[in-house]
């Protein structure tokens, strides 16, 4: 797909962040703030190579941020819990 932005902010989503992110490979902006995502940030985040903005704040995420986030060379904005 050619989806460039996915904004799921404030949708009361109560689940882990899906590890199947391959279908979002064209996404530049991913906004998941103000939900109830729990668990850790999946290593599969590396498949979002075009990602420029990632908002994960105001969720129930825990653990360390995967090194794969550092491999996202286009990432310029990161909001964490």
Order of alpha helices (4+ residues) and beta strands (2+ residues): beta-beta-beta-beta-beta-alpha-beta
